[in-house]
Amino acid sequence: MDIDHICFAVKDLQEGIEYWNTVFGYRQYTRIIENNKQKVRIVFLHKEGSLLIKLIEPFDSNESLMNFVSIGGGFHHLCFKCNDIHKQTEELVDKGLKLIVPPEPGEAFNNSEIAFLIARHRLSIELIETSEKSGLLSDSENNTGVSETPSLNIIRTKD
């Protein structure tokens, strides 16, 4: 397993995108994706030679995440890429991790399977099998790091 990305929960995606660009030099890598199943809006950020950063913003109906971002948000989970999500999930459960969400299609990953587990110290882990990300921006869109028309760069997914 290798780390694919680190996820942070934010109150406002546009504000988060601008902050990560201004402070850390990360640029918007994908369009904003609305994930109706997990009740979040998602965007990936990229910086040459570094891990991807995923920002998530809760829908109003996502009470637990809304509560988290209302007190500042922050680190949400580590995501590991693996070769066989079913086998890796089973191995991690055997090692004492708690399965929270069994493998299921992940809207931010072109519906490739994802799973969520909890490790020691309440560490939330996401597993994926793919490097694909939904809504990749073209080079011209990614040039400034922030889309000039973010409302047009939203991908809505079905429940």
Secondary structure, DSSP 8 states (H G I E B T S, - for coil): -EEEEEEEE-S-HHHHHHHHHHHH--EE-B-EEEETTTTEEEEEEE-TTS-EEEEEEE-TT-HHHHHHHHTT-EEEEEEEE-S-HHHHHHHHHHTT-EEEEEEEE-GGGTT-EEEEEEEGGGEEEEEES----TTB--HHHHSSSS-S-GGGSEEE---
